[in-house]
Amino acid sequence: MFQDLFIPRFEWLIGGSRIGGSYNVYYGSQTEHPEQAAWGQRIFNYAIYIEKPDDTEYLRAAVWSGLRTLKDCPEEDVTREVFDCEEGSLPQIEAWLTARRDAFFAAV
């Protein structure tokens, strides 16, 4: 029914962080009817990013719904999950996001 969620390459998420730059953040979304305008549809949004609050990097994924950006969405409306910061975590992230997406659209 839905297209596969796009998961960026791990190297892209790392970005320029290893040479003094910053990490990249990937944002994606899906609707039930992608051929139609998003207005009036239920929208599933997700983000994949790296955080380094201390000396350890964490690969994170977040999901929320609606027309708001992640920064504008109330924290109680965002679901986040933490993964090991390694390329091997990307299939886990894809499975976690797909399960959240399928549950979102299954709920009426």
N, C-alpha and C positions, 0 to 999 in steps of 0.2 A: 504494500500500500504506500509506504513512504520511501523516499530515496534514502540511501545510507547517509548518515551524518558525516560531514567532512571533519577529519582529524588532521591537523597540520603535522608536518615533520618535526621531530624533536629538535633538530638543529635550528629550525626556524624559530621555535619557542625560545631557545637559548639566545638568539639574536646576537647583539654585540656585547653581551654582558661579560664575556671573557676578555675583552680588550678595552674595558672601561666604559662601554655603552650600556644599553638597557635590554631587558627582556622584551619579547613581543607578546602581545595578548591576542588570541584569536576569538572572534565573536561570530556566532552563527545563529540561525533561526529557521524554523519550519512552521508551515501552516498546513491545514488539511487539504487545501486547494491552492497549490503554488501557482497555478495558471491565472488565478484571480488576485485582485488587489488585497492586501493584508487588512485593510480597514474593514471592520465588522467580523473578522475571523479570530479564532483563538490562535494565539501565537506562542510557540515554545521557543525560548531563547536559551543559549548556552555560551559559556566562555571557558577557555582553557588557557592557563597562564602559570607562570612560575613565581613563587614568592620566596624571599630569603629574609625572614625576620631576625635571624641570628646568623650563625655560621653555617647553617644547613639550608639547602635549597629544597623546596617542596613543589611538586607538580599538583596543581589544583584544578578542579572543574566546578562550575557553578551553573545552576539552572534557575530560571524565573519565567514568568509569562507576561504577556501584554506588550504594550507599546513603549514602555519605559526602558531606558538604558540601565545597565547594571548599577551604575553610580547613582541613578535617580530612584532606584527601586528600594523600598523599605527593607531593611535587613531581614525582618521576619518573613518576607516573601521570597527570599533567596535560599536555595538549598545548595550547600557546598560539600565537597568531598576532597580529602587529601590523599595523594598517591606518592609513591617513591619517585624521586626526580631522576628518571631513567627512561630510555626509549622503550624498554619492555613494559612500561606502565600504560602506553598508549592503547593497546587492545583492551585493557581493563577500563580505561576511561571511556572508550567507545561503547563497551558493554553497559557501563553504568549510565551513560547518557541515553543510550537507546532504551534501556528499561524505564528511565524517567520520562522520556518522550512518549513511549507507548502507554504508560500509565496516565499521563496527562491527557492524551487524546481519548483514552478509553473512558475516563471520568466524564460524566455528563452533568 
